[in-house]
Amino acid sequence: MNISKIHSCIRCDLGEGPLWDPVRNALFWFDINRHRLHCDAGDGSGYAQFDEFASAAGRTAGKELLVATETALVLFDPDKEASDVICPLEADNPKNRSNDGRADPYGGFWIGTMGKKMETGAGAIYRYWRGELRKLYSPITIPNATCFSPDGAYAYFTDTAREIIWRQRLDDDGWPRGDAETFLDFPPNQYHPDGSVVDTNGNLWCTQYGYGVVTVFSPNGTETRRIPVPARQPTCTAFGGPDMSTLFVTSAYQNMENPGPDDGKTYRIETDATGQTEHVVTL
């Protein structure tokens, strides 16, 4: 039986973007609304403060992270807390910010944007690859669930506002090939899909915002597991730990009238699955 335990007592207004770094043996995650990147390497937690929203990160060949901020993709050195802009990201649109993102098996980095007030259709999903930032999908209201099958054949993503998770076939360079197909179409008031990750067997582990659970779906879309989380608004998942079997889950207490003491904390779940090591972005 999978049990959620508190990994970090730091309460995030909008926790998001967990990333396990196997080089540092550390977990990174964001508090988007407070513009912070948290890090826990087992010897206590620290954080880096950004001047604007920051939401997602990918590993690079060095010790830097590729971080998606409100206006750019930046190369961020956690040790020096220094950033260099790689490319703009909707920098001319002050109403938008970045949201969910993840590196793909081909060295690309997928990143979504959305309205700061969740305006309908204000955002999009992009892919950065070897110096090129290309828009893939729009309009998108709340981009989430960016993750990839272990064989690199498919990408997954959702627009949380529409409660559909799509599956997209990829070509040999990791770009979409053909149209995305519906993978999961949730009935109203059943689930609210947020951040997701895929394990080495192709199972998709999805947080259900507002429902306090992580649900697991097989490669054919069958729900196989439902794991309660003490936070009502879990936001994103990432595998990590020494053997890549620990599932980390961020959460949020934004917009809650009566948040509980565990809302906004980051959790860990020991599983019998093995996660994919997070891919490295090719700059």
C-alpha positions as CSV (number, residue, x, y, z in Angstrom):
1,M,0.0,0.0,0.0
2,N,1.3,3.4,-0.9
3,I,1.3,6.0,1.9
4,S,2.0,9.7,1.5
5,K,4.4,11.2,4.0
6,I,5.5,14.8,4.4
7,H,8.8,15.4,2.7
8,S,9.0,19.2,3.3
9,C,7.0,21.2,5.8
10,I,7.5,24.3,3.8
11,R,4.0,25.5,2.8
12,C,3.8,26.8,-0.7
13,D,1.0,29.0,-1.9
14,L,1.4,27.3,-5.3
15,G,3.9,24.5,-5.1
16,E,4.9,23.2,-8.6
17,G,7.5,21.8,-10.9
18,P,9.3,19.1,-8.7
19,L,12.6,18.0,-10.2
20,W,14.9,15.4,-8.9
21,D,18.6,16.1,-9.6
22,P,20.6,12.8,-9.4
23,V,23.9,14.7,-9.5
24,R,23.1,16.7,-6.3
25,N,20.8,14.0,-4.9
26,A,18.4,16.9,-4.4
27,L,14.8,17.8,-5.0
28,F,14.0,21.1,-6.5
29,W,10.5,22.6,-6.5
30,F,8.9,26.0,-7.0
31,D,6.5,28.2,-5.2
32,I,5.2,30.0,-8.3
33,N,3.3,32.7,-6.5
34,R,6.2,33.6,-4.2
35,H,8.7,33.5,-7.1
36,R,10.9,30.9,-5.3
37,L,12.9,27.8,-6.2
38,H,13.3,25.5,-3.2
39,C,16.0,22.9,-2.9
40,D,16.3,20.0,-0.4
41,A,19.5,18.0,-0.6
42,G,18.9,16.1,2.6
43,D,20.8,18.6,4.8
44,G,18.1,21.2,5.1
45,S,16.1,23.2,2.7
46,G,17.1,26.5,1.0
47,Y,15.6,28.6,-1.7
48,A,16.5,31.0,-4.4
49,Q,14.4,34.2,-4.9
50,F,13.4,35.3,-8.4
51,D,12.2,38.7,-9.5
52,E,9.2,37.2,-11.3
53,F,7.1,34.1,-11.6
54,A,9.1,30.9,-12.1
55,S,7.5,27.5,-12.6
56,A,9.5,24.7,-14.1
57,A,13.0,23.5,-14.6
58,G,15.1,21.0,-16.6
59,R,18.5,19.5,-16.1
60,T,21.5,20.5,-18.3
61,A,24.8,18.8,-19.0
62,G,26.4,21.0,-16.3
63,K,25.2,21.9,-12.9
64,E,22.9,24.6,-14.1
65,L,19.2,24.3,-14.5
66,L,17.1,25.6,-17.4
67,V,14.4,27.5,-15.6
68,A,11.2,28.8,-17.1
69,T,10.3,32.2,-15.6
70,E,7.5,34.7,-16.4
71,T,9.3,36.1,-19.4
72,A,12.2,33.8,-20.5
73,L,14.0,30.5,-20.4
74,V,17.1,31.2,-18.3
75,L,20.2,29.1,-17.4
76,F,20.2,29.2,-13.6
77,D,23.2,28.3,-11.4
78,P,21.7,27.2,-8.0
79,D,25.1,27.5,-6.3
80,K,25.7,31.1,-7.4
81,E,22.0,32.1,-7.8
82,A,23.0,33.6,-11.2
83,S,20.9,33.6,-14.3
84,D,21.6,34.0,-18.0
85,V,18.7,34.4,-20.5
86,I,18.6,31.7,-23.1
87,C,15.6,33.0,-25.0
88,P,12.4,35.1,-24.3
89,L,9.1,33.4,-23.5
90,E,6.1,35.6,-24.2
91,A,8.2,38.5,-22.8
92,D,5.9,41.0,-24.6
93,N,2.8,39.7,-22.8
94,P,2.7,41.0,-19.2
95,K,-0.6,39.2,-18.6
96,N,0.9,35.7,-18.9
97,R,3.4,33.6,-17.0
98,S,4.9,30.1,-17.5
99,N,3.5,27.0,-15.9
100,D,4.1,23.3,-16.2
101,G,7.2,22.0,-18.1
102,R,9.6,19.1,-18.5
103,A,12.6,18.0,-20.6
104,D,11.9,15.3,-23.2
105,P,14.0,12.3,-24.2
106,Y,15.4,14.1,-27.2
107,G,17.0,17.0,-25.2
108,G,14.0,19.3,-25.8
109,F,12.2,21.3,-23.1
110,W,8.4,21.6,-23.2
111,I,6.9,24.6,-21.3
112,G,3.4,26.0,-21.0
113,T,2.1,29.5,-20.6
114,M,-1.1,30.8,-19.1
115,G,-2.9,33.9,-18.0
116,K,-2.0,35.1,-14.5
117,K,-5.7,35.2,-13.8
118,M,-6.4,31.9,-15.7
119,E,-8.0,33.7,-18.6
120,T,-9.6,31.2,-21.0
121,G,-7.3,30.3,-23.9
122,A,-4.7,32.9,-23.0
123,G,-1.8,30.4,-23.0
124,A,0.1,28.0,-25.2
125,I,2.6,25.1,-25.1
126,Y,6.1,25.5,-26.5
127,R,9.1,23.3,-27.1
128,Y,12.7,24.6,-26.9
129,W,15.2,22.5,-28.8
130,R,18.8,23.4,-29.7
131,G,18.3,27.1,-29.7
132,E,14.8,27.2,-31.2
133,L,11.6,27.9,-29.3
134,R,8.5,26.8,-31.3
135,K,4.8,27.1,-30.3
136,L,3.1,23.7,-30.5
137,Y,-0.4,24.2,-29.2
138,S,-2.8,27.1,-28.6
139,P,-5.1,28.3,-27.2
140,I,-4.5,26.7,-23.8
141,T,-6.0,27.8,-20.5
142,I,-4.0,25.9,-17.9
143,P,-1.2,23.7,-19.4
144,N,-0.2,20.8,-17.2
145,A,0.7,17.0,-17.2
146,T,3.8,17.4,-19.5
147,C,5.5,14.0,-19.5
148,F,6.9,11.4,-21.9
149,S,6.7,7.7,-22.5
150,P,9.9,5.8,-21.7
151,D,10.5,4.8,-25.3
152,G,10.2,8.4,-26.5
153,A,7.3,7.7,-28.8
154,Y,4.8,9.9,-27.1
155,A,4.3,13.1,-25.2
156,Y,1.4,13.7,-22.8
157,F,-0.2,17.1,-21.9
158,T,-3.4,18.5,-20.6
159,D,-5.4,21.7,-20.5
160,T,-6.6,21.3,-16.9
161,A,-9.6,23.6,-17.6
162,R,-10.8,21.1,-20.2
163,E,-10.0,17.9,-18.1
164,I,-8.6,16.0,-21.0
165,I,-5.1,14.5,-21.2
166,W,-3.8,14.2,-24.8
167,R,-1.2,11.8,-26.1
168,Q,1.0,13.1,-29.0
169,R,3.2,10.9,-31.2
170,L,6.7,12.3,-31.7
171,D,9.1,12.1,-34.6
172,D,12.8,11.2,-34.5
173,D,13.8,14.7,-33.2
174,G,11.0,14.9,-30.6
175,W,8.7,17.2,-32.5
176,P,4.9,16.3,-32.7
177,R,4.0,14.1,-35.6
178,G,0.4,14.2,-36.7
179,D,-2.4,15.3,-34.4
180,A,-2.7,14.7,-30.7
181,E,-5.2,12.1,-29.6
182,T,-7.4,11.9,-26.5
183,F,-5.8,9.7,-23.9
184,L,-8.1,10.4,-20.9
185,D,-11.3,12.4,-21.0
186,F,-12.6,12.8,-17.5
187,P,-16.3,13.2,-16.8
188,P,-17.4,16.4,-15.0
189,N,-16.8,16.4,-11.3
190,Q,-14.7,13.2,-11.3
191,Y,-11.1,14.5,-11.5
192,H,-9.2,17.6,-12.3
193,P,-5.8,16.6,-13.9
194,D,-2.7,18.6,-13.0
195,G,1.0,17.7,-13.1
196,S,2.0,14.2,-14.2
197,V,5.0,11.9,-14.7
198,V,5.5,8.6,-16.5
199,D,7.4,5.7,-15.0
200,T,9.7,3.2,-16.8
201,N,6.7,0.9,-17.5
202,G,4.7,3.6,-19.2
203,N,2.3,4.2,-16.3
204,L,1.1,7.9,-15.9
205,W,1.0,9.2,-12.3
206,C,-1.3,12.2,-12.2
207,T,-2.2,14.7,-9.5
208,Q,-5.8,15.5,-9.2
209,Y,-6.1,19.2,-8.1
210,G,-8.9,19.7,-5.6
211,Y,-9.4,15.9,-5.1
212,G,-6.4,15.2,-2.8
213,V,-5.2,12.1,-4.7
214,V,-2.7,10.9,-7.2
215,T,-4.1,8.5,-9.8
216,V,-2.1,6.0,-11.8
217,F,-3.1,5.0,-15.4
218,S,-1.7,2.2,-17.4
219,P,-0.4,2.8,-21.0
220,N,-3.9,2.0,-22.3
221,G,-5.6,4.5,-20.0
222,T,-7.0,2.2,-17.4
223,E,-6.9,3.6,-13.8
224,T,-4.9,1.1,-11.7
225,R,-4.3,3.0,-8.5
226,R,-5.6,5.9,-6.4
227,I,-3.3,7.2,-3.7
228,P,-4.6,9.8,-1.2
229,V,-2.5,12.9,-0.4
230,P,-3.2,14.9,2.8
231,A,-3.2,18.1,0.7
232,R,-6.5,18.8,-1.1
233,Q,-4.7,20.5,-4.0
234,P,-1.8,18.3,-5.2
235,T,-0.2,19.9,-8.2
236,C,2.6,17.9,-9.7
237,T,4.7,14.7,-9.4
238,A,8.3,13.7,-10.0
239,F,10.2,10.4,-9.4
240,G,13.5,10.5,-7.5
241,G,15.5,9.2,-4.7
242,P,18.5,6.8,-4.9
243,D,16.6,4.1,-6.8
244,M,14.1,6.4,-8.5
245,S,11.2,4.8,-6.7
246,T,10.1,7.7,-4.6
247,L,7.3,9.8,-5.9
248,F,7.4,13.5,-4.9
249,V,4.2,15.5,-4.9
250,T,3.9,19.2,-4.6
251,S,0.7,21.0,-3.5
252,A,-0.9,24.4,-3.1
253,Y,-3.2,26.3,-0.7
254,Q,-3.9,29.2,-3.1
255,N,-7.6,30.3,-3.3
256,M,-8.6,28.0,-0.4
257,E,-11.0,29.5,2.1
258,N,-10.0,27.3,5.0
259,P,-6.6,25.6,4.2
260,G,-5.6,22.8,6.4
261,P,-2.2,22.6,8.1
262,D,-0.8,20.2,5.5
263,D,-2.1,22.0,2.4
264,G,0.9,23.5,0.4
265,K,3.4,21.0,1.8
266,T,5.5,18.6,-0.4
267,Y,5.0,14.9,0.0
268,R,6.8,11.7,-0.8
269,I,5.3,8.3,-1.6
270,E,7.5,5.1,-1.6
271,T,6.3,3.1,-4.6
272,D,7.0,-0.3,-6.3
273,A,7.6,1.6,-9.5
274,T,10.8,3.0,-11.1
275,G,10.7,6.4,-12.5
276,Q,12.6,7.7,-15.5
277,T,15.7,9.8,-14.7
278,E,14.8,13.3,-15.7
279,H,16.2,14.0,-19.2
280,V,18.9,16.5,-19.9
281,V,18.1,19.6,-22.0
282,T,20.3,20.2,-25.1
283,L,21.1,23.9,-25.2
